[in-house]
Amino acid sequence: MLKIIIKDGENIERALKRYKRKHRNVQVMQNLRENQFFTKPSVKRRREIQKAAYIQNLRDQEEF
């Protein structure tokens, strides 16, 4: 469970923004969506390799 300690005189919008950032960084929703269905380890590995290749391709294009 995420806890946000509100400091004295802190604006509620700012505290809400901190909460949203923590929630996104913890990746709660992403983990829930991932674990809805079973994914074979070979498929997970294939996706990781494809993602790494895509990111590497973007970085290579950025250098030029």
C-alpha positions, 0 to 999 in steps of 0.5 A: 500500500502506498503512503503519502505523508502530507507536510504542513501547509502542503497543497492537496494537488501537490500531494496528489501529484506525488501519489500519482508519481509513486503509483506509476513508479511502483507499476501497480496497474501494470503488474495487475494487467500482466498477471491476469493471464499466464504467459509462457517464459519463452514468449516473455523472453521473446518480448524482452528481446524485441523491446531491447532491439527496438530501443537499441534501434532508436538509440542508433538512429539518434546518434546519426 
